[in-house]
């Protein structure tokens, strides 16, 4: 598979549902949403049906686009790395990048586009800082292959893994303000709040962030 | 339904087609972009399926350059099956068990809609080059008059490929409130310089034929068959892809094992093109070819809106699905993306699929399961949104 928007980075459908519910909870009812790398449109359909959202999608795979069409979702076949540039500023209330940033060629550019196109951005990604990943590397000395990350290192669409801490640093670089943040466990349930970053980075299998543009520019 | 057609015989399909015709009198002129009214005029069409009580299930199919209204029934001139039986019919993506499908011959055509081969009531002779130059918007205007005549306020869907796709875009731009869903396939919002160039070669081939007689061949009893055949041969190449040509013909010889060292049709591809050219002249009028190619050349939807394609679709509530084919070099995917970008910029609802195919521009007329799946998904979801069963 080409690196791009469709990459199913993590496998668990049950977990994905909880993760989607958390994302849906961050979206104000009736807003305009662009889901980048929307796969088969499950999240968009959920947002439409539960939050009355006017949703659009970008998806790289034809199978995904066809599945979206069958759900009545307006989804464009395209690549997050190249196509986001065509969207005007402030075109959407929210731009969602769910489990996709690690499959993009230029995550920083993609994130900058999200913050430009949407008034808010929601980004979720698998946390490479999770203790199981660290343990695998430490004990086996090999790249981890788990149920959630089922690809061998040479055959993965996920080319830019990061940890929660890395992502927080990237947000600072591009001048994004973190309005809400959550770390999810293997089941997709939020890790109890009020932990320091390093603990989230260790315990979270996924990070979910609600971001806004910092009008004053990058925070140094 | 029009399954039972009269035997395909010497019948003047231009003035008296073997399909329903809507006639408009001297008091109902068609106002043309060229600035002149056309009256009287007529438009020939076919319908399939049944219009529901709410009149909400009508789909208008727009045909391509040399197509006609016989989209899903045998063609009365050639006897061959309709040109889009892959898409239109019971249980097909444009399901005639559920939808009322309409297809009309375009203005400027030669299968029953007024065009250069039609009789000019002022002279009693064919219009020939006295026929005004027409545009894609004129074609759509004529279709809108037909849709009015059929008592349909709003179309459930307008669909078409190539020149038909241009009409779909023009419908959505000119009558957004009358188009619930739009499905433009393998098309562009403006005709490219390269495509205008190909069309000009075709027109020059027609006009260089001594039998064209300044366009007055119908009166003078000749036919510019050679010129029109050459035009068709050239155009046909542009509809295919190198891959498709190679797969079908390669450098294979036709009915021989060695070259004849002559200009016979030694190669299969040559004999195929000659056949395509010859069979085309049997069913198409040479002047009509000049007019419809010209209409495509003039098409530039952005130009109508101050150069901004997005403005053409501003505030549109129509749901769009744009389909392109990866090996189409006549209307490449980039053209479809330009439409999609404009629709996005106009905040319109748009879906887009590029179908992987090596069959070139012609793919939209052929058996392309990916296209059927996309069209079916889009149409079915739109039907649910409109409350159609």
Interface residues (C-beta under 8 A of the other chain):
Chain A: X32 X56 X62 X65 X66 X67 X68 X69 X70 X71 X72 X73 X74 X75 X76 X77 X78 X86 X87 X88 X91
Chain B: X319 X320 X321 X340 X341 X344 X345 X347 X349 X350 X351 X352 X353 X354 X355 X356 X370 X373 X374 X376 X377 X378 X380 X381 X382 X384 X385
